[in-house]
Amino acid sequence: MKTVASVVEQYLKTKPFLLSSLSEGIINLTSLARNIMPEIEMHLGKDIKQGAVVMALKRISEV
């Protein structure tokens, strides 16, 4: 079963500039979550909460 976090991580791996921006802390997590949510929902095949995407982004940015 795919999780929100795993799909977000896969998405970010295809966008290296987003990964570097996240690690530098120069990107707004809520705005990014809002922008990528439709694609994440499409991959999961269900509606998701924005907060779940924000948390996944936050965890990825702290690594």
Backbone as XML, in Angstrom:
<?xml version="1.0"?>
<chain id="A" units="angstrom">
  <residue number="1" name="MET">
    <atom name="N" x="0.838" y="-1.190" z="0.000"/>
    <atom name="CA" x="0.000" y="0.000" z="0.000"/>
    <atom name="C" x="0.882" y="1.252" z="0.000"/>
  </residue>
  <residue number="2" name="LYS">
    <atom name="N" x="0.585" y="2.158" z="-0.881"/>
    <atom name="CA" x="1.332" y="3.409" z="-0.962"/>
    <atom name="C" x="0.884" y="4.335" z="0.161"/>
  </residue>
  <residue number="3" name="THR">
    <atom name="N" x="1.836" y="5.051" z="0.715"/>
    <atom name="CA" x="1.520" y="6.049" z="1.731"/>
    <atom name="C" x="1.736" y="7.434" z="1.141"/>
  </residue>
  <residue number="4" name="VAL">
    <atom name="N" x="1.155" y="8.420" z="1.794"/>
    <atom name="CA" x="1.342" y="9.807" z="1.353"/>
    <atom name="C" x="2.832" y="10.138" z="1.362"/>
  </residue>
  <residue number="5" name="ALA">
    <atom name="N" x="3.510" y="9.760" z="2.431"/>
    <atom name="CA" x="4.935" y="10.078" z="2.556"/>
    <atom name="C" x="5.760" y="9.447" z="1.440"/>
  </residue>
  <residue number="6" name="SER">
    <atom name="N" x="5.469" y="8.195" z="1.103"/>
    <atom name="CA" x="6.256" y="7.528" z="0.059"/>
    <atom name="C" x="6.001" y="8.147" z="-1.312"/>
  </residue>
  <residue number="7" name="VAL">
    <atom name="N" x="4.765" y="8.519" z="-1.582"/>
    <atom name="CA" x="4.449" y="9.139" z="-2.873"/>
    <atom name="C" x="5.068" y="10.534" z="-2.956"/>
  </residue>
  <residue number="8" name="VAL">
    <atom name="N" x="5.031" y="11.282" z="-1.860"/>
    <atom name="CA" x="5.659" y="12.612" z="-1.841"/>
    <atom name="C" x="7.161" y="12.469" z="-2.071"/>
  </residue>
  <residue number="9" name="GLU">
    <atom name="N" x="7.776" y="11.494" z="-1.424"/>
    <atom name="CA" x="9.215" y="11.282" z="-1.593"/>
    <atom name="C" x="9.553" y="10.914" z="-3.040"/>
  </residue>
  <residue number="10" name="GLN">
    <atom name="N" x="8.761" y="10.045" z="-3.640"/>
    <atom name="CA" x="8.977" y="9.675" z="-5.043"/>
    <atom name="C" x="8.827" y="10.899" z="-5.949"/>
  </residue>
  <residue number="11" name="TYR">
    <atom name="N" x="7.822" y="11.714" z="-5.674"/>
    <atom name="CA" x="7.593" y="12.922" z="-6.470"/>
    <atom name="C" x="8.802" y="13.858" z="-6.380"/>
  </residue>
  <residue number="12" name="LEU">
    <atom name="N" x="9.309" y="14.051" z="-5.163"/>
    <atom name="CA" x="10.429" y="14.972" z="-4.974"/>
    <atom name="C" x="11.703" y="14.461" z="-5.633"/>
  </residue>
  <residue number="13" name="LYS">
    <atom name="N" x="11.858" y="13.156" z="-5.724"/>
    <atom name="CA" x="13.044" y="12.602" z="-6.385"/>
    <atom name="C" x="13.063" y="12.943" z="-7.871"/>
  </residue>
  <residue number="14" name="THR">
    <atom name="N" x="11.897" y="13.211" z="-8.434"/>
    <atom name="CA" x="11.842" y="13.600" z="-9.846"/>
    <atom name="C" x="12.064" y="15.101" z="-10.027"/>
  </residue>
  <residue number="15" name="LYS">
    <atom name="N" x="12.102" y="15.832" z="-8.921"/>
    <atom name="CA" x="12.290" y="17.289" z="-8.955"/>
    <atom name="C" x="13.448" y="17.672" z="-8.027"/>
  </residue>
  <residue number="16" name="PRO">
    <atom name="N" x="14.693" y="17.476" z="-8.454"/>
    <atom name="CA" x="15.838" y="17.729" z="-7.569"/>
    <atom name="C" x="15.923" y="19.168" z="-7.058"/>
  </residue>
  <residue number="17" name="PHE">
    <atom name="N" x="15.445" y="20.126" z="-7.840"/>
    <atom name="CA" x="15.494" y="21.518" z="-7.390"/>
    <atom name="C" x="14.604" y="21.728" z="-6.167"/>
  </residue>
  <residue number="18" name="LEU">
    <atom name="N" x="13.504" y="20.982" z="-6.069"/>
    <atom name="CA" x="12.648" y="21.086" z="-4.887"/>
    <atom name="C" x="13.338" y="20.485" z="-3.672"/>
  </residue>
  <residue number="19" name="LEU">
    <atom name="N" x="14.020" y="19.358" z="-3.864"/>
    <atom name="CA" x="14.745" y="18.739" z="-2.751"/>
    <atom name="C" x="15.800" y="19.683" z="-2.186"/>
  </residue>
  <residue number="20" name="SER">
    <atom name="N" x="16.551" y="20.337" z="-3.057"/>
    <atom name="CA" x="17.586" y="21.252" z="-2.570"/>
    <atom name="C" x="16.965" y="22.467" z="-1.883"/>
  </residue>
  <residue number="21" name="SER">
    <atom name="N" x="15.862" y="22.966" z="-2.416"/>
    <atom name="CA" x="15.180" y="24.106" z="-1.790"/>
    <atom name="C" x="14.628" y="23.730" z="-0.423"/>
  </residue>
  <residue number="22" name="LEU">
    <atom name="N" x="14.098" y="22.517" z="-0.301"/>
    <atom name="CA" x="13.590" y="22.055" z="0.989"/>
    <atom name="C" x="14.715" y="21.956" z="2.006"/>
  </residue>
  <residue number="23" name="SER">
    <atom name="N" x="15.838" y="21.384" z="1.603"/>
    <atom name="CA" x="16.945" y="21.208" z="2.540"/>
    <atom name="C" x="17.532" y="22.545" z="2.977"/>
  </residue>
  <residue number="24" name="GLU">
    <atom name="N" x="17.438" y="23.556" z="2.118"/>
    <atom name="CA" x="17.932" y="24.888" z="2.467"/>
    <atom name="C" x="16.907" y="25.703" z="3.251"/>
  </residue>
  <residue number="25" name="GLY">
    <atom name="N" x="15.673" y="25.213" z="3.308"/>
    <atom name="CA" x="14.636" y="25.905" z="4.068"/>
    <atom name="C" x="14.126" y="27.172" z="3.402"/>
  </residue>
  <residue number="26" name="ILE">
    <atom name="N" x="14.203" y="27.241" z="2.083"/>
    <atom name="CA" x="13.803" y="28.468" z="1.384"/>
    <atom name="C" x="12.478" y="28.321" z="0.653"/>
  </residue>
  <residue number="27" name="ILE">
    <atom name="N" x="11.732" y="27.277" z="0.980"/>
    <atom name="CA" x="10.463" y="27.047" z="0.296"/>
    <atom name="C" x="9.356" y="26.913" z="1.338"/>
  </residue>
  <residue number="28" name="ASN">
    <atom name="N" x="8.215" y="27.470" z="1.038"/>
    <atom name="CA" x="7.068" y="27.410" z="1.937"/>
    <atom name="C" x="6.396" y="26.045" z="1.791"/>
  </residue>
  <residue number="29" name="LEU">
    <atom name="N" x="6.385" y="25.268" z="2.877"/>
    <atom name="CA" x="5.873" y="23.898" z="2.823"/>
    <atom name="C" x="4.384" y="23.839" z="2.508"/>
  </residue>
  <residue number="30" name="THR">
    <atom name="N" x="3.612" y="24.751" z="3.072"/>
    <atom name="CA" x="2.168" y="24.740" z="2.846"/>
    <atom name="C" x="1.837" y="25.058" z="1.389"/>
  </residue>
  <residue number="31" name="SER">
    <atom name="N" x="2.518" y="26.027" z="0.828"/>
    <atom name="CA" x="2.285" y="26.373" z="-0.579"/>
    <atom name="C" x="2.700" y="25.238" z="-1.504"/>
  </residue>
  <residue number="32" name="LEU">
    <atom name="N" x="3.832" y="24.615" z="-1.206"/>
    <atom name="CA" x="4.281" y="23.489" z="-2.019"/>
    <atom name="C" x="3.288" y="22.337" z="-1.917"/>
  </residue>
  <residue number="33" name="ALA">
    <atom name="N" x="2.813" y="22.060" z="-0.707"/>
    <atom name="CA" x="1.831" y="20.985" z="-0.515"/>
    <atom name="C" x="0.578" y="21.255" z="-1.335"/>
  </residue>
  <residue number="34" name="ARG">
    <atom name="N" x="0.118" y="22.485" z="-1.307"/>
    <atom name="CA" x="-1.081" y="22.855" z="-2.062"/>
    <atom name="C" x="-0.870" y="22.635" z="-3.565"/>
  </residue>
  <residue number="35" name="ASN">
    <atom name="N" x="0.326" y="22.920" z="-4.045"/>
    <atom name="CA" x="0.621" y="22.779" z="-5.473"/>
    <atom name="C" x="0.776" y="21.332" z="-5.918"/>
  </residue>
  <residue number="36" name="ILE">
    <atom name="N" x="1.331" y="20.483" z="-5.068"/>
    <atom name="CA" x="1.583" y="19.104" z="-5.493"/>
    <atom name="C" x="0.468" y="18.140" z="-5.108"/>
  </residue>
  <residue number="37" name="MET">
    <atom name="N" x="-0.476" y="18.578" z="-4.289"/>
    <atom name="CA" x="-1.559" y="17.694" z="-3.839"/>
    <atom name="C" x="-2.318" y="17.004" z="-4.968"/>
  </residue>
  <residue number="38" name="PRO">
    <atom name="N" x="-2.703" y="17.698" z="-6.036"/>
    <atom name="CA" x="-3.447" y="16.997" z="-7.097"/>
    <atom name="C" x="-2.682" y="15.808" z="-7.682"/>
  </residue>
  <residue number="39" name="GLU">
    <atom name="N" x="-1.386" y="15.979" z="-7.870"/>
    <atom name="CA" x="-0.594" y="14.874" z="-8.423"/>
    <atom name="C" x="-0.446" y="13.734" z="-7.413"/>
  </residue>
  <residue number="40" name="ILE">
    <atom name="N" x="-0.282" y="14.065" z="-6.148"/>
    <atom name="CA" x="-0.167" y="13.040" z="-5.104"/>
    <atom name="C" x="-1.483" y="12.273" z="-5.000"/>
  </residue>
  <residue number="41" name="GLU">
    <atom name="N" x="-2.603" y="12.998" z="-5.026"/>
    <atom name="CA" x="-3.919" y="12.345" z="-4.973"/>
    <atom name="C" x="-4.134" y="11.437" z="-6.181"/>
  </residue>
  <residue number="42" name="MET">
    <atom name="N" x="-3.654" y="11.861" z="-7.336"/>
    <atom name="CA" x="-3.801" y="11.044" z="-8.537"/>
    <atom name="C" x="-3.025" y="9.731" z="-8.389"/>
  </residue>
  <residue number="43" name="HIS">
    <atom name="N" x="-1.813" y="9.812" z="-7.845"/>
    <atom name="CA" x="-1.005" y="8.605" z="-7.659"/>
    <atom name="C" x="-1.608" y="7.674" z="-6.612"/>
  </residue>
  <residue number="44" name="LEU">
    <atom name="N" x="-2.214" y="8.257" z="-5.572"/>
    <atom name="CA" x="-2.808" y="7.436" z="-4.514"/>
    <atom name="C" x="-4.207" y="6.953" z="-4.874"/>
  </residue>
  <residue number="45" name="GLY">
    <atom name="N" x="-4.881" y="7.692" z="-5.730"/>
    <atom name="CA" x="-6.237" y="7.326" z="-6.112"/>
    <atom name="C" x="-7.277" y="7.651" z="-5.062"/>
  </residue>
  <residue number="46" name="LYS">
    <atom name="N" x="-6.963" y="8.612" z="-4.190"/>
    <atom name="CA" x="-7.920" y="9.023" z="-3.164"/>
    <atom name="C" x="-7.607" y="10.446" z="-2.720"/>
  </residue>
  <residue number="47" name="ASP">
    <atom name="N" x="-8.584" y="11.050" z="-2.043"/>
    <atom name="CA" x="-8.386" y="12.391" z="-1.497"/>
    <atom name="C" x="-7.493" y="12.303" z="-0.268"/>
  </residue>
  <residue number="48" name="ILE">
    <atom name="N" x="-6.660" y="13.311" z="-0.103"/>
    <atom name="CA" x="-5.782" y="13.365" z="1.057"/>
    <atom name="C" x="-5.875" y="14.746" z="1.680"/>
  </residue>
  <residue number="49" name="LYS">
    <atom name="N" x="-5.415" y="14.837" z="2.915"/>
    <atom name="CA" x="-5.425" y="16.120" z="3.612"/>
    <atom name="C" x="-4.118" y="16.858" z="3.355"/>
  </residue>
  <residue number="50" name="GLN">
    <atom name="N" x="-4.234" y="18.154" z="3.261"/>
    <atom name="CA" x="-3.060" y="18.988" z="3.022"/>
    <atom name="C" x="-2.038" y="18.816" z="4.138"/>
  </residue>
  <residue number="51" name="GLY">
    <atom name="N" x="-2.508" y="18.664" z="5.355"/>
    <atom name="CA" x="-1.609" y="18.494" z="6.493"/>
    <atom name="C" x="-0.722" y="17.270" z="6.375"/>
  </residue>
  <residue number="52" name="ALA">
    <atom name="N" x="-1.242" y="16.208" z="5.768"/>
    <atom name="CA" x="-0.446" y="14.990" z="5.582"/>
    <atom name="C" x="0.716" y="15.251" z="4.629"/>
  </residue>
  <residue number="53" name="VAL">
    <atom name="N" x="0.458" y="16.032" z="3.596"/>
    <atom name="CA" x="1.516" y="16.361" z="2.636"/>
    <atom name="C" x="2.531" y="17.294" z="3.288"/>
  </residue>
  <residue number="54" name="VAL">
    <atom name="N" x="2.064" y="18.257" z="4.057"/>
    <atom name="CA" x="2.967" y="19.188" z="4.747"/>
    <atom name="C" x="3.884" y="18.419" z="5.695"/>
  </residue>
  <residue number="55" name="MET">
    <atom name="N" x="3.327" y="17.477" z="6.450"/>
    <atom name="CA" x="4.139" y="16.695" z="7.386"/>
    <atom name="C" x="5.166" y="15.851" z="6.643"/>
  </residue>
  <residue number="56" name="ALA">
    <atom name="N" x="4.770" y="15.256" z="5.534"/>
    <atom name="CA" x="5.719" y="14.465" z="4.741"/>
    <atom name="C" x="6.854" y="15.357" z="4.240"/>
  </residue>
  <residue number="57" name="LEU">
    <atom name="N" x="6.510" y="16.540" z="3.759"/>
    <atom name="CA" x="7.531" y="17.478" z="3.288"/>
    <atom name="C" x="8.457" y="17.899" z="4.424"/>
  </residue>
  <residue number="58" name="LYS">
    <atom name="N" x="7.886" y="18.151" z="5.584"/>
    <atom name="CA" x="8.687" y="18.571" z="6.740"/>
    <atom name="C" x="9.673" y="17.485" z="7.136"/>
  </residue>
  <residue number="59" name="ARG">
    <atom name="N" x="9.204" y="16.251" z="7.180"/>
    <atom name="CA" x="10.086" y="15.138" z="7.551"/>
    <atom name="C" x="11.192" y="14.949" z="6.523"/>
  </residue>
  <residue number="60" name="ILE">
    <atom name="N" x="10.849" y="15.067" z="5.259"/>
    <atom name="CA" x="11.852" y="14.912" z="4.202"/>
    <atom name="C" x="12.878" y="16.046" z="4.264"/>
  </residue>
  <residue number="61" name="SER">
    <atom name="N" x="12.423" y="17.252" z="4.565"/>
    <atom name="CA" x="13.332" y="18.400" z="4.595"/>
    <atom name="C" x="14.300" y="18.343" z="5.771"/>
  </residue>
  <residue number="62" name="GLU">
    <atom name="N" x="13.947" y="17.610" z="6.818"/>
    <atom name="CA" x="14.802" y="17.518" z="8.003"/>
    <atom name="C" x="15.867" y="16.441" z="7.874"/>
  </residue>
  <residue number="63" name="VAL">
    <atom name="N" x="15.770" y="15.632" z="6.846"/>
    <atom name="CA" x="16.740" y="14.533" z="6.684"/>
    <atom name="C" x="18.004" y="15.027" z="6.047"/>
  </residue>
</chain>
